[in-house]
């Protein structure tokens, strides 16, 4: 099973089967074909309080927004630098 990538949705569902729906760990492992270590790792990762998960998601969205804004501002700066150099050259 090493090297297989599972989506976050799949991981959350696997954890929910144990935590919320009351299935045994062994039953979930066998049915989904995953390792014990994977399930317990996912459980630690996705069993955070709902408020903390929402805050983390909001922070990730804010970081994406800020990165886009930084890229836009950097591009504007580069354009202005080129324009300044162009007009300075023409002024001579």
PDB file of N, CA, C and O in Angstrom:
ATOM      1  N   UNK A   1       0.800  -1.200   0.000  1.00  0.00           N
ATOM      2  CA  UNK A   1       0.000   0.000   0.000  1.00  0.00           C
ATOM      3  C   UNK A   1       0.845   1.267   0.000  1.00  0.00           C
ATOM      4  O   UNK A   1       0.304   2.359  -0.176  1.00  0.00           O
ATOM      5  N   UNK A   2       2.144   1.153   0.191  1.00  0.00           N
ATOM      6  CA  UNK A   2       2.949   2.365   0.237  1.00  0.00           C
ATOM      7  C   UNK A   2       2.959   3.040  -1.120  1.00  0.00           C
ATOM      8  O   UNK A   2       2.951   2.375  -2.156  1.00  0.00           O
ATOM      9  N   UNK A   3       2.978   4.350  -1.109  1.00  0.00           N
ATOM     10  CA  UNK A   3       3.000   5.104  -2.345  1.00  0.00           C
ATOM     11  C   UNK A   3       1.624   5.497  -2.846  1.00  0.00           C
ATOM     12  O   UNK A   3       1.515   6.326  -3.750  1.00  0.00           O
ATOM     13  N   UNK A   4       0.567   4.921  -2.281  1.00  0.00           N
ATOM     14  CA  UNK A   4      -0.786   5.282  -2.702  1.00  0.00           C
ATOM     15  C   UNK A   4      -1.181   6.567  -1.986  1.00  0.00           C
ATOM     16  O   UNK A   4      -1.017   6.692  -0.772  1.00  0.00           O
ATOM     17  N   UNK A   5      -1.698   7.509  -2.747  1.00  0.00           N
ATOM     18  CA  UNK A   5      -2.142   8.783  -2.181  1.00  0.00           C
ATOM     19  C   UNK A   5      -3.653   8.758  -2.037  1.00  0.00           C
ATOM     20  O   UNK A   5      -4.372   8.434  -2.983  1.00  0.00           O
ATOM     21  N   UNK A   6      -4.127   9.102  -0.853  1.00  0.00           N
ATOM     22  CA  UNK A   6      -5.553   9.175  -0.601  1.00  0.00           C
ATOM     23  C   UNK A   6      -5.946  10.636  -0.466  1.00  0.00           C
ATOM     24  O   UNK A   6      -5.167  11.449   0.031  1.00  0.00           O
ATOM     25  N   UNK A   7      -7.144  10.970  -0.903  1.00  0.00           N
ATOM     26  CA  UNK A   7      -7.628  12.340  -0.785  1.00  0.00           C
ATOM     27  C   UNK A   7      -7.978  12.634   0.668  1.00  0.00           C
ATOM     28  O   UNK A   7      -8.217  11.723   1.462  1.00  0.00           O
ATOM     29  N   UNK A   8      -8.005  13.918   1.000  1.00  0.00           N
ATOM     30  CA  UNK A   8      -8.388  14.311   2.356  1.00  0.00           C
ATOM     31  C   UNK A   8      -9.816  13.867   2.663  1.00  0.00           C
ATOM     32  O   UNK A   8     -10.130  13.507   3.797  1.00  0.00           O
ATOM     33  N   UNK A   9     -10.668  13.895   1.656  1.00  0.00           N
ATOM     34  CA  UNK A   9     -12.052  13.468   1.849  1.00  0.00           C
ATOM     35  C   UNK A   9     -12.105  11.990   2.241  1.00  0.00           C
ATOM     36  O   UNK A   9     -12.855  11.609   3.140  1.00  0.00           O
ATOM     37  N   UNK A  10     -11.307  11.161   1.563  1.00  0.00           N
ATOM     38  CA  UNK A  10     -11.250   9.738   1.882  1.00  0.00           C
ATOM     39  C   UNK A  10     -10.748   9.535   3.309  1.00  0.00           C
ATOM     40  O   UNK A  10     -11.296   8.733   4.065  1.00  0.00           O
ATOM     41  N   UNK A  11      -9.704  10.268   3.662  1.00  0.00           N
ATOM     42  CA  UNK A  11      -9.129  10.153   5.002  1.00  0.00           C
ATOM     43  C   UNK A  11     -10.140  10.550   6.069  1.00  0.00           C
ATOM     44  O   UNK A  11     -10.300   9.857   7.074  1.00  0.00           O
ATOM     45  N   UNK A  12     -10.822  11.674   5.842  1.00  0.00           N
ATOM     46  CA  UNK A  12     -11.830  12.135   6.815  1.00  0.00           C
ATOM     47  C   UNK A  12     -12.951  11.114   6.958  1.00  0.00           C
ATOM     48  O   UNK A  12     -13.438  10.867   8.062  1.00  0.00           O
ATOM     49  N   UNK A  13     -13.357  10.526   5.840  1.00  0.00           N
ATOM     50  CA  UNK A  13     -14.423   9.532   5.883  1.00  0.00           C
ATOM     51  C   UNK A  13     -13.976   8.297   6.666  1.00  0.00           C
ATOM     52  O   UNK A  13     -14.746   7.746   7.452  1.00  0.00           O
ATOM     53  N   UNK A  14     -12.744   7.867   6.452  1.00  0.00           N
ATOM     54  CA  UNK A  14     -12.223   6.703   7.185  1.00  0.00           C
ATOM     55  C   UNK A  14     -12.212   6.981   8.688  1.00  0.00           C
ATOM     56  O   UNK A  14     -12.606   6.130   9.486  1.00  0.00           O
ATOM     57  N   UNK A  15     -11.762   8.169   9.068  1.00  0.00           N
ATOM     58  CA  UNK A  15     -11.730   8.553  10.487  1.00  0.00           C
ATOM     59  C   UNK A  15     -13.154   8.639  11.026  1.00  0.00           C
ATOM     60  O   UNK A  15     -13.418   8.186  12.139  1.00  0.00           O
ATOM     61  N   UNK A  16     -14.065   9.208  10.260  1.00  0.00           N
ATOM     62  CA  UNK A  16     -15.456   9.352  10.706  1.00  0.00           C
ATOM     63  C   UNK A  16     -16.112   8.001  10.938  1.00  0.00           C
ATOM     64  O   UNK A  16     -16.950   7.866  11.829  1.00  0.00           O
ATOM     65  N   UNK A  17     -15.742   6.997  10.144  1.00  0.00           N
ATOM     66  CA  UNK A  17     -16.318   5.674  10.328  1.00  0.00           C
ATOM     67  C   UNK A  17     -15.979   5.122  11.707  1.00  0.00           C
ATOM     68  O   UNK A  17     -16.795   4.434  12.321  1.00  0.00           O
ATOM     69  N   UNK A  18     -14.796   5.416  12.187  1.00  0.00           N
ATOM     70  CA  UNK A  18     -14.382   4.926  13.505  1.00  0.00           C
ATOM     71  C   UNK A  18     -14.912   5.840  14.605  1.00  0.00           C
ATOM     72  O   UNK A  18     -15.497   5.370  15.581  1.00  0.00           O
ATOM     73  N   UNK A  19     -14.709   7.135  14.447  1.00  0.00           N
ATOM     74  CA  UNK A  19     -15.022   8.088  15.508  1.00  0.00           C
ATOM     75  C   UNK A  19     -16.520   8.354  15.620  1.00  0.00           C
ATOM     76  O   UNK A  19     -17.079   8.296  16.715  1.00  0.00           O
ATOM     77  N   UNK A  20     -17.169   8.642  14.499  1.00  0.00           N
ATOM     78  CA  UNK A  20     -18.567   9.060  14.538  1.00  0.00           C
ATOM     79  C   UNK A  20     -19.559   7.909  14.397  1.00  0.00           C
ATOM     80  O   UNK A  20     -20.592   7.882  15.066  1.00  0.00           O
ATOM     81  N   UNK A  21     -19.239   6.970  13.528  1.00  0.00           N
ATOM     82  CA  UNK A  21     -20.200   5.906  13.229  1.00  0.00           C
ATOM     83  C   UNK A  21     -20.024   4.649  14.071  1.00  0.00           C
ATOM     84  O   UNK A  21     -20.870   3.756  14.029  1.00  0.00           O
ATOM     85  N   UNK A  22     -18.944   4.568  14.829  1.00  0.00           N
ATOM     86  CA  UNK A  22     -18.765   3.473  15.773  1.00  0.00           C
ATOM     87  C   UNK A  22     -18.259   2.168  15.203  1.00  0.00           C
ATOM     88  O   UNK A  22     -18.344   1.142  15.877  1.00  0.00           O
ATOM     89  N   UNK A  23     -17.739   2.165  13.995  1.00  0.00           N
ATOM     90  CA  UNK A  23     -17.159   0.939  13.462  1.00  0.00           C
ATOM     91  C   UNK A  23     -15.843   0.658  14.168  1.00  0.00           C
ATOM     92  O   UNK A  23     -15.174   1.579  14.638  1.00  0.00           O
ATOM     93  N   UNK A  24     -15.473  -0.621  14.242  1.00  0.00           N
ATOM     94  CA  UNK A  24     -14.195  -0.966  14.857  1.00  0.00           C
ATOM     95  C   UNK A  24     -13.060  -0.614  13.906  1.00  0.00           C
ATOM     96  O   UNK A  24     -13.233  -0.577  12.688  1.00  0.00           O
ATOM     97  N   UNK A  25     -11.897  -0.358  14.493  1.00  0.00           N
ATOM     98  CA  UNK A  25     -10.730  -0.015  13.680  1.00  0.00           C
ATOM     99  C   UNK A  25     -10.405  -1.157  12.726  1.00  0.00           C
ATOM    100  O   UNK A  25     -10.143  -0.924  11.546  1.00  0.00           O
ATOM    101  N   UNK A  26     -10.422  -2.380  13.226  1.00  0.00           N
ATOM    102  CA  UNK A  26     -10.095  -3.544  12.403  1.00  0.00           C
ATOM    103  C   UNK A  26     -11.046  -3.661  11.209  1.00  0.00           C
ATOM    104  O   UNK A  26     -10.622  -3.978  10.098  1.00  0.00           O
ATOM    105  N   UNK A  27     -12.328  -3.404  11.448  1.00  0.00           N
ATOM    106  CA  UNK A  27     -13.316  -3.504  10.378  1.00  0.00           C
ATOM    107  C   UNK A  27     -13.059  -2.459   9.290  1.00  0.00           C
ATOM    108  O   UNK A  27     -13.135  -2.763   8.100  1.00  0.00           O
ATOM    109  N   UNK A  28     -12.759  -1.247   9.700  1.00  0.00           N
ATOM    110  CA  UNK A  28     -12.495  -0.170   8.741  1.00  0.00           C
ATOM    111  C   UNK A  28     -11.211  -0.461   7.965  1.00  0.00           C
ATOM    112  O   UNK A  28     -11.151  -0.253   6.753  1.00  0.00           O
ATOM    113  N   UNK A  29     -10.184  -0.942   8.670  1.00  0.00           N
ATOM    114  CA  UNK A  29      -8.917  -1.262   8.006  1.00  0.00           C
ATOM    115  C   UNK A  29      -9.116  -2.307   6.921  1.00  0.00           C
ATOM    116  O   UNK A  29      -8.623  -2.162   5.802  1.00  0.00           O
ATOM    117  N   UNK A  30      -9.839  -3.353   7.263  1.00  0.00           N
ATOM    118  CA  UNK A  30     -10.042  -4.448   6.318  1.00  0.00           C
ATOM    119  C   UNK A  30     -10.903  -3.995   5.130  1.00  0.00           C
ATOM    120  O   UNK A  30     -10.594  -4.300   3.978  1.00  0.00           O
ATOM    121  N   UNK A  31     -11.975  -3.272   5.422  1.00  0.00           N
ATOM    122  CA  UNK A  31     -12.895  -2.855   4.367  1.00  0.00           C
ATOM    123  C   UNK A  31     -12.247  -1.876   3.395  1.00  0.00           C
ATOM    124  O   UNK A  31     -12.475  -1.956   2.188  1.00  0.00           O
ATOM    125  N   UNK A  32     -11.431  -0.942   3.918  1.00  0.00           N
ATOM    126  CA  UNK A  32     -10.822   0.072   3.068  1.00  0.00           C
ATOM    127  C   UNK A  32      -9.439  -0.311   2.552  1.00  0.00           C
ATOM    128  O   UNK A  32      -8.925   0.317   1.626  1.00  0.00           O
ATOM    129  N   UNK A  33      -8.842  -1.330   3.140  1.00  0.00           N
ATOM    130  CA  UNK A  33      -7.531  -1.781   2.688  1.00  0.00           C
ATOM    131  C   UNK A  33      -6.413  -0.814   3.029  1.00  0.00           C
ATOM    132  O   UNK A  33      -5.512  -0.584   2.221  1.00  0.00           O
ATOM    133  N   UNK A  34      -6.471  -0.249   4.226  1.00  0.00           N
ATOM    134  CA  UNK A  34      -5.444   0.697   4.667  1.00  0.00           C
ATOM    135  C   UNK A  34      -4.719   0.136   5.874  1.00  0.00           C
ATOM    136  O   UNK A  34      -5.174  -0.828   6.491  1.00  0.00           O
ATOM    137  N   UNK A  35      -3.586   0.744   6.209  1.00  0.00           N
ATOM    138  CA  UNK A  35      -2.807   0.256   7.341  1.00  0.00           C
ATOM    139  C   UNK A  35      -3.278   0.911   8.636  1.00  0.00           C
ATOM    140  O   UNK A  35      -3.899   1.974   8.637  1.00  0.00           O
ATOM    141  N   UNK A  36      -2.960   0.239   9.726  1.00  0.00           N
ATOM    142  CA  UNK A  36      -3.309   0.761  11.045  1.00  0.00           C
ATOM    143  C   UNK A  36      -2.635   2.106  11.281  1.00  0.00           C
ATOM    144  O   UNK A  36      -3.252   3.042  11.789  1.00  0.00           O
ATOM    145  N   UNK A  37      -1.370   2.191  10.909  1.00  0.00           N
ATOM    146  CA  UNK A  37      -0.618   3.435  11.095  1.00  0.00           C
ATOM    147  C   UNK A  37      -1.268   4.592  10.346  1.00  0.00           C
ATOM    148  O   UNK A  37      -1.381   5.700  10.870  1.00  0.00           O
ATOM    149  N   UNK A  38      -1.693   4.323   9.118  1.00  0.00           N
ATOM    150  CA  UNK A  38      -2.339   5.377   8.324  1.00  0.00           C
ATOM    151  C   UNK A  38      -3.601   5.874   9.004  1.00  0.00           C
ATOM    152  O   UNK A  38      -3.811   7.081   9.125  1.00  0.00           O
ATOM    153  N   UNK A  39      -4.439   4.954   9.448  1.00  0.00           N
ATOM    154  CA  UNK A  39      -5.701   5.351  10.063  1.00  0.00           C
ATOM    155  C   UNK A  39      -5.468   6.178  11.327  1.00  0.00           C
ATOM    156  O   UNK A  39      -6.134   7.191  11.541  1.00  0.00           O
ATOM    157  N   UNK A  40      -4.530   5.748  12.157  1.00  0.00           N
ATOM    158  CA  UNK A  40      -4.278   6.495  13.388  1.00  0.00           C
ATOM    159  C   UNK A  40      -3.618   7.847  13.105  1.00  0.00           C
ATOM    160  O   UNK A  40      -3.856   8.817  13.825  1.00  0.00           O
ATOM    161  N   UNK A  41      -2.798   7.911  12.066  1.00  0.00           N
ATOM    162  CA  UNK A  41      -2.209   9.199  11.662  1.00  0.00           C
ATOM    163  C   UNK A  41      -3.308  10.139  11.198  1.00  0.00           C
ATOM    164  O   UNK A  41      -3.338  11.309  11.581  1.00  0.00           O
ATOM    165  N   UNK A  42      -4.215   9.622  10.369  1.00  0.00           N
ATOM    166  CA  UNK A  42      -5.328  10.441   9.880  1.00  0.00           C
ATOM    167  C   UNK A  42      -6.230  10.872  11.020  1.00  0.00           C
ATOM    168  O   UNK A  42      -6.738  11.993  11.040  1.00  0.00           O
ATOM    169  N   UNK A  43      -6.422   9.970  11.965  1.00  0.00           N
ATOM    170  CA  UNK A  43      -7.274  10.288  13.121  1.00  0.00           C
ATOM    171  C   UNK A  43      -6.684  11.456  13.900  1.00  0.00           C
ATOM    172  O   UNK A  43      -7.408  12.364  14.308  1.00  0.00           O
ATOM    173  N   UNK A  44      -5.384  11.434  14.103  1.00  0.00           N
ATOM    174  CA  UNK A  44      -4.733  12.538  14.813  1.00  0.00           C
ATOM    175  C   UNK A  44      -4.820  13.827  13.996  1.00  0.00           C
ATOM    176  O   UNK A  44      -4.971  14.914  14.554  1.00  0.00           O
ATOM    177  N   UNK A  45      -4.727  13.700  12.701  1.00  0.00           N
ATOM    178  CA  UNK A  45      -4.747  14.866  11.819  1.00  0.00           C
ATOM    179  C   UNK A  45      -6.143  15.475  11.699  1.00  0.00           C
ATOM    180  O   UNK A  45      -6.284  16.698  11.713  1.00  0.00           O
ATOM    181  N   UNK A  46      -7.164  14.649  11.584  1.00  0.00           N
ATOM    182  CA  UNK A  46      -8.502  15.144  11.288  1.00  0.00           C
ATOM    183  C   UNK A  46      -9.455  15.144  12.478  1.00  0.00           C
ATOM    184  O   UNK A  46     -10.628  15.484  12.322  1.00  0.00           O
ATOM    185  N   UNK A  47      -8.982  14.773  13.648  1.00  0.00           N
ATOM    186  CA  UNK A  47      -9.848  14.781  14.822  1.00  0.00           C
ATOM    187  C   UNK A  47      -9.715  16.067  15.623  1.00  0.00           C
ATOM    188  O   UNK A  47     -10.117  16.122  16.785  1.00  0.00           O
ATOM    189  N   UNK A  48      -9.159  17.091  15.012  1.00  0.00           N
ATOM    190  CA  UNK A  48      -9.042  18.376  15.676  1.00  0.00           C
ATOM    191  C   UNK A  48     -10.443  18.940  15.899  1.00  0.00           C
ATOM    192  O   UNK A  48     -11.372  18.601  15.166  1.00  0.00           O
ATOM    193  N   UNK A  49     -10.596  19.780  16.887  1.00  0.00           N
ATOM    194  CA  UNK A  49     -11.902  20.412  17.079  1.00  0.00           C
ATOM    195  C   UNK A  49     -12.332  21.160  15.820  1.00  0.00           C
ATOM    196  O   UNK A  49     -11.494  21.722  15.115  1.00  0.00           O
ATOM    197  N   UNK A  50     -13.603  21.166  15.542  1.00  0.00           N
ATOM    198  CA  UNK A  50     -14.153  21.770  14.323  1.00  0.00           C
ATOM    199  C   UNK A  50     -13.727  23.225  14.175  1.00  0.00           C
ATOM    200  O   UNK A  50     -13.417  23.679  13.073  1.00  0.00           O
ATOM    201  N   UNK A  51     -13.712  23.951  15.288  1.00  0.00           N
ATOM    202  CA  UNK A  51     -13.322  25.365  15.253  1.00  0.00           C
ATOM    203  C   UNK A  51     -11.885  25.509  14.754  1.00  0.00           C
ATOM    204  O   UNK A  51     -11.589  26.399  13.956  1.00  0.00           O
ATOM    205  N   UNK A  52     -11.005  24.647  15.216  1.00  0.00           N
ATOM    206  CA  UNK A  52      -9.599  24.701  14.813  1.00  0.00           C
ATOM    207  C   UNK A  52      -9.446  24.370  13.331  1.00  0.00           C
ATOM    208  O   UNK A  52      -8.620  24.974  12.648  1.00  0.00           O
ATOM    209  N   UNK A  53     -10.227  23.426  12.830  1.00  0.00           N
ATOM    210  CA  UNK A  53     -10.180  23.061  11.415  1.00  0.00           C
ATOM    211  C   UNK A  53     -10.642  24.245  10.566  1.00  0.00           C
ATOM    212  O   UNK A  53     -10.038  24.554   9.538  1.00  0.00           O
ATOM    213  N   UNK A  54     -11.708  24.899  10.999  1.00  0.00           N
ATOM    214  CA  UNK A  54     -12.227  26.060  10.264  1.00  0.00           C
ATOM    215  C   UNK A  54     -11.197  27.179  10.251  1.00  0.00           C
ATOM    216  O   UNK A  54     -10.985  27.812   9.217  1.00  0.00           O
ATOM    217  N   UNK A  55     -10.550  27.431  11.392  1.00  0.00           N
ATOM    218  CA  UNK A  55      -9.529  28.476  11.457  1.00  0.00           C
ATOM    219  C   UNK A  55      -8.365  28.157  10.524  1.00  0.00           C
ATOM    220  O   UNK A  55      -7.861  29.046   9.837  1.00  0.00           O
ATOM    221  N   UNK A  56      -7.940  26.916  10.494  1.00  0.00           N
ATOM    222  CA  UNK A  56      -6.840  26.498   9.627  1.00  0.00           C
ATOM    223  C   UNK A  56      -7.226  26.693   8.164  1.00  0.00           C
ATOM    224  O   UNK A  56      -6.412  27.161   7.367  1.00  0.00           O
ATOM    225  N   UNK A  57      -8.443  26.345   7.809  1.00  0.00           N
ATOM    226  CA  UNK A  57      -8.921  26.519   6.441  1.00  0.00           C
ATOM    227  C   UNK A  57      -8.970  27.995   6.071  1.00  0.00           C
ATOM    228  O   UNK A  57      -8.577  28.378   4.969  1.00  0.00           O
ATOM    229  N   UNK A  58      -9.449  28.817   6.989  1.00  0.00           N
ATOM    230  CA  UNK A  58      -9.512  30.252   6.741  1.00  0.00           C
ATOM    231  C   UNK A  58      -8.114  30.845   6.574  1.00  0.00           C
ATOM    232  O   UNK A  58      -7.898  31.711   5.725  1.00  0.00           O
ATOM    233  N   UNK A  59      -7.170  30.375   7.386  1.00  0.00           N
ATOM    234  CA  UNK A  59      -5.793  30.860   7.277  1.00  0.00           C
ATOM    235  C   UNK A  59      -5.188  30.471   5.933  1.00  0.00           C
ATOM    236  O   UNK A  59      -4.485  31.271   5.315  1.00  0.00           O
ATOM    237  N   UNK A  60      -5.453  29.262   5.481  1.00  0.00           N
ATOM    238  CA  UNK A  60      -4.936  28.811   4.187  1.00  0.00           C
ATOM    239  C   UNK A  60      -5.521  29.664   3.052  1.00  0.00           C
ATOM    240  O   UNK A  60      -4.813  30.015   2.108  1.00  0.00           O
ATOM    241  N   UNK A  61      -6.797  29.990   3.149  1.00  0.00           N
ATOM    242  CA  UNK A  61      -7.428  30.839   2.126  1.00  0.00           C
ATOM    243  C   UNK A  61      -6.812  32.235   2.142  1.00  0.00           C
ATOM    244  O   UNK A  61      -6.568  32.821   1.086  1.00  0.00           O
ATOM    245  N   UNK A  62      -6.564  32.759   3.317  1.00  0.00           N
ATOM    246  CA  UNK A  62      -5.941  34.089   3.439  1.00  0.00           C
ATOM    247  C   UNK A  62      -4.526  34.081   2.864  1.00  0.00           C
ATOM    248  O   UNK A  62      -4.120  35.039   2.207  1.00  0.00           O
ATOM    249  N   UNK A  63      -3.780  33.015   3.103  1.00  0.00           N
ATOM    250  CA  UNK A  63      -2.418  32.903   2.569  1.00  0.00           C
ATOM    251  C   UNK A  63      -2.461  32.872   1.041  1.00  0.00           C
ATOM    252  O   UNK A  63      -1.659  33.537   0.385  1.00  0.00           O
ATOM    253  N   UNK A  64      -3.401  32.095   0.468  1.00  0.00           N
ATOM    254  CA  UNK A  64      -3.535  32.058  -0.994  1.00  0.00           C
ATOM    255  C   UNK A  64      -3.862  33.441  -1.546  1.00  0.00           C
ATOM    256  O   UNK A  64      -3.295  33.856  -2.557  1.00  0.00           O
ATOM    257  N   UNK A  65      -4.774  34.156  -0.889  1.00  0.00           N
ATOM    258  CA  UNK A  65      -5.158  35.491  -1.333  1.00  0.00           C
ATOM    259  C   UNK A  65      -3.963  36.439  -1.276  1.00  0.00           C
ATOM    260  O   UNK A  65      -3.737  37.216  -2.204  1.00  0.00           O
ATOM    261  N   UNK A  66      -3.204  36.375  -0.194  1.00  0.00           N
ATOM    262  CA  UNK A  66      -2.041  37.255  -0.040  1.00  0.00           C
ATOM    263  C   UNK A  66      -0.950  36.936  -1.061  1.00  0.00           C
ATOM    264  O   UNK A  66      -0.282  37.845  -1.555  1.00  0.00           O
ATOM    265  N   UNK A  67      -0.765  35.664  -1.380  1.00  0.00           N
ATOM    266  CA  UNK A  67       0.225  35.294  -2.397  1.00  0.00           C
ATOM    267  C   UNK A  67      -0.165  35.842  -3.762  1.00  0.00           C
ATOM    268  O   UNK A  67       0.688  36.324  -4.508  1.00  0.00           O
ATOM    269  N   UNK A  68      -1.454  35.769  -4.091  1.00  0.00           N
ATOM    270  CA  UNK A  68      -1.923  36.330  -5.366  1.00  0.00           C
ATOM    271  C   UNK A  68      -1.701  37.834  -5.394  1.00  0.00           C
ATOM    272  O   UNK A  68      -1.249  38.389  -6.396  1.00  0.00           O
ATOM    273  N   UNK A  69      -2.023  38.487  -4.286  1.00  0.00           N
ATOM    274  CA  UNK A  69      -1.843  39.943  -4.217  1.00  0.00           C
ATOM    275  C   UNK A  69      -0.369  40.311  -4.328  1.00  0.00           C
ATOM    276  O   UNK A  69      -0.023  41.277  -5.009  1.00  0.00           O
ATOM    277  N   UNK A  70       0.502  39.551  -3.666  1.00  0.00           N
ATOM    278  CA  UNK A  70       1.937  39.807  -3.741  1.00  0.00           C
ATOM    279  C   UNK A  70       2.434  39.662  -5.179  1.00  0.00           C
ATOM    280  O   UNK A  70       3.231  40.478  -5.642  1.00  0.00           O
ATOM    281  N   UNK A  71       1.973  38.637  -5.884  1.00  0.00           N
ATOM    282  CA  UNK A  71       2.382  38.434  -7.274  1.00  0.00           C
ATOM    283  C   UNK A  71       1.938  39.611  -8.143  1.00  0.00           C
ATOM    284  O   UNK A  71       2.693  40.078  -8.995  1.00  0.00           O
ATOM    285  N   UNK A  72       0.716  40.084  -7.924  1.00  0.00           N
ATOM    286  CA  UNK A  72       0.196  41.217  -8.696  1.00  0.00           C
ATOM    287  C   UNK A  72       1.000  42.478  -8.413  1.00  0.00           C
ATOM    288  O   UNK A  72       1.374  43.197  -9.339  1.00  0.00           O
ATOM    289  N   UNK A  73       1.267  42.750  -7.144  1.00  0.00           N
ATOM    290  CA  UNK A  73       2.015  43.950  -6.766  1.00  0.00           C
ATOM    291  C   UNK A  73       3.459  43.869  -7.275  1.00  0.00           C
ATOM    292  O   UNK A  73       4.020  44.874  -7.713  1.00  0.00           O
ATOM    293  N   UNK A  74       4.048  42.697  -7.220  1.00  0.00           N
ATOM    294  CA  UNK A  74       5.417  42.532  -7.737  1.00  0.00           C
ATOM    295  C   UNK A  74       5.461  42.785  -9.237  1.00  0.00           C
ATOM    296  O   UNK A  74       6.397  43.408  -9.737  1.00  0.00           O
ATOM    297  N   UNK A  75       4.450  42.304  -9.956  1.00  0.00           N
ATOM    298  CA  UNK A  75       4.387  42.536 -11.396  1.00  0.00           C
ATOM    299  C   UNK A  75       4.227  44.032 -11.693  1.00  0.00           C
ATOM    300  O   UNK A  75       4.869  44.560 -12.601  1.00  0.00           O
ATOM    301  N   UNK A  76       3.376  44.702 -10.933  1.00  0.00           N
ATOM    302  CA  UNK A  76       3.200  46.148 -11.118  1.00  0.00           C
ATOM    303  C   UNK A  76       4.512  46.894 -10.857  1.00  0.00           C
ATOM    304  O   UNK A  76       4.862  47.818 -11.591  1.00  0.00           O
ATOM    305  N   UNK A  77       5.224  46.494  -9.820  1.00  0.00           N
ATOM    306  CA  UNK A  77       6.505  47.120  -9.495  1.00  0.00           C
ATOM    307  C   UNK A  77       7.500  46.942 -10.634  1.00  0.00           C
ATOM    308  O   UNK A  77       8.196  47.883 -11.017  1.00  0.00           O
ATOM    309  N   UNK A  78       7.560  45.732 -11.170  1.00  0.00           N
ATOM    310  CA  UNK A  78       8.490  45.464 -12.269  1.00  0.00           C
ATOM    311  C   UNK A  78       8.151  46.302 -13.499  1.00  0.00           C
ATOM    312  O   UNK A  78       9.046  46.800 -14.182  1.00  0.00           O
ATOM    313  N   UNK A  79       6.865  46.457 -13.777  1.00  0.00           N
ATOM    314  CA  UNK A  79       6.445  47.284 -14.914  1.00  0.00           C
ATOM    315  C   UNK A  79       6.857  48.734 -14.682  1.00  0.00           C
ATOM    316  O   UNK A  79       7.355  49.393 -15.594  1.00  0.00           O
ATOM    317  N   UNK A  80       6.652  49.226 -13.476  1.00  0.00           N
ATOM    318  CA  UNK A  80       7.028  50.611 -13.170  1.00  0.00           C
ATOM    319  C   UNK A  80       8.542  50.817 -13.247  1.00  0.00           C
ATOM    320  O   UNK A  80       9.001  51.873 -13.681  1.00  0.00           O
ATOM    321  N   UNK A  81       9.316  49.818 -12.830  1.00  0.00           N
ATOM    322  CA  UNK A  81      10.773  49.914 -12.924  1.00  0.00           C
ATOM    323  C   UNK A  81      11.199  50.039 -14.385  1.00  0.00           C
ATOM    324  O   UNK A  81      12.047  50.864 -14.726  1.00  0.00           O
ATOM    325  N   UNK A  82      10.605  49.214 -15.239  1.00  0.00           N
ATOM    326  CA  UNK A  82      10.935  49.248 -16.657  1.00  0.00           C
ATOM    327  C   UNK A  82      10.525  50.577 -17.279  1.00  0.00           C
ATOM    328  O   UNK A  82      11.256  51.135 -18.098  1.00  0.00           O
ATOM    329  N   UNK A  83       9.361  51.083 -16.894  1.00  0.00           N
ATOM    330  CA  UNK A  83       8.893  52.358 -17.426  1.00  0.00           C
ATOM    331  C   UNK A  83       9.811  53.493 -16.991  1.00  0.00           C
ATOM    332  O   UNK A  83      10.123  54.380 -17.785  1.00  0.00           O
ATOM    333  N   UNK A  84      10.239  53.470 -15.745  1.00  0.00           N
ATOM    334  CA  UNK A  84      11.149  54.486 -15.225  1.00  0.00           C
ATOM    335  C   UNK A  84      12.456  54.460 -15.985  1.00  0.00           C
ATOM    336  O   UNK A  84      12.967  55.511 -16.373  1.00  0.00           O
ATOM    337  N   UNK A  85      13.006  53.281 -16.205  1.00  0.00           N
ATOM    338  CA  UNK A  85      14.261  53.147 -16.946  1.00  0.00           C
ATOM    339  C   UNK A  85      14.082  53.625 -18.385  1.00  0.00           C
ATOM    340  O   UNK A  85      14.970  54.277 -18.933  1.00  0.00           O
ATOM    341  N   UNK A  86      12.962  53.313 -18.991  1.00  0.00           N
ATOM    342  CA  UNK A  86      12.684  53.720 -20.371  1.00  0.00           C
ATOM    343  C   UNK A  86      12.623  55.253 -20.482  1.00  0.00           C
ATOM    344  O   UNK A  86      13.250  55.843 -21.362  1.00  0.00           O
ATOM    345  N   UNK A  87      11.867  55.883 -19.587  1.00  0.00           N
ATOM    346  CA  UNK A  87      11.732  57.346 -19.656  1.00  0.00           C
ATOM    347  C   UNK A  87      13.009  58.064 -19.242  1.00  0.00           C
ATOM    348  O   UNK A  87      13.295  59.149 -19.749  1.00  0.00           O
ATOM    349  N   UNK A  88      13.776  57.483 -18.334  1.00  0.00           N
ATOM    350  CA  UNK A  88      15.050  58.073 -17.935  1.00  0.00           C
ATOM    351  C   UNK A  88      16.023  58.045 -19.103  1.00  0.00           C
ATOM    352  O   UNK A  88      16.794  58.988 -19.285  1.00  0.00           O
ATOM    353  N   UNK A  89      16.000  56.984 -19.893  1.00  0.00           N
ATOM    354  CA  UNK A  89      16.868  56.853 -21.053  1.00  0.00           C
ATOM    355  C   UNK A  89      16.470  57.865 -22.129  1.00  0.00           C
ATOM    356  O   UNK A  89      17.334  58.461 -22.772  1.00  0.00           O
ATOM    357  N   UNK A  90      15.173  58.057 -22.323  1.00  0.00           N
ATOM    358  CA  UNK A  90      14.687  59.010 -23.323  1.00  0.00           C
ATOM    359  C   UNK A  90      14.979  60.456 -22.922  1.00  0.00           C
ATOM    360  O   UNK A  90      15.119  61.315 -23.793  1.00  0.00           O
ATOM    361  N   UNK A  91      15.072  60.738 -21.639  1.00  0.00           N
ATOM    362  CA  UNK A  91      15.283  62.104 -21.157  1.00  0.00           C
ATOM    363  C   UNK A  91      16.705  62.567 -21.422  1.00  0.00           C
ATOM    364  O   UNK A  91      16.963  63.771 -21.444  1.00  0.00           O
ATOM    365  N   UNK A  92      17.617  61.657 -21.619  1.00  0.00           N
ATOM    366  CA  UNK A  92      19.036  62.029 -21.820  1.00  0.00           C
ATOM    367  C   UNK A  92      19.303  62.508 -23.200  1.00  0.00           C
ATOM    368  O   UNK A  92      20.439  62.856 -23.523  1.00  0.00           O
TER     369      UNK A  92
END
